Amino acid sequence: MTVNIEALMRSLGKPYQAIRDAGILTYKTPPQGTQCDPFLTLDMKKEGIFLSFDNDPLRALGEISLELRSGWKDGAYPNELPTPLKQEMSRQWVHENFGEPDKSEPPKVVLNTKIGWIERFTVEDFHIPLTMCIYYDMDEMAEAVTFLPTSRLRW
């Protein structure tokens, strides 16, 4: 099943049921979590998408993460990425296409785990102020991209 990522991005802040009713999400499993969790999650592994919803009666979509480099069977990310994103993005390519980030975290090693650069960009021309975070591996290739409303930014 392919997912329209751009339509999903335009659904940020909307309730889970409204997104399902619109046909944007056809995944049968609802978001999961416990009663005390602040967020419910929906991990769509085959589609390379991880979603986070508020844990309240509305269940508003709060965050979208795209796993770009998860060893796909045919080598290609299973969904069409919003322009100008592409599956293989070097840090240099990102800077050439998006400009300098609003903020960045340099690579580091935490408990023997290597963490590459993390960069934050503002996404223009959306129905709400939107932030994009790009996570890189140690070779400075994008591993994941996360979209969230700027009001939810915790950086």
Buried (B, 14 or more C-beta within 10 A) or exposed (E): EEBBBBBBBBBBBBBBEBBBEEEBBEBEEEBEBEEEEEBBBBBBEEBBBBBBBBBEEEBBBBBBBBBBBEEBEEEEBBBEBBEEBEBEBEBEBBEEEBEEBBEBBEEEEEEEEEBBBBBBBBBEEBEEEBBBBBBBBEEBBBBBBBBBBBEEEEE
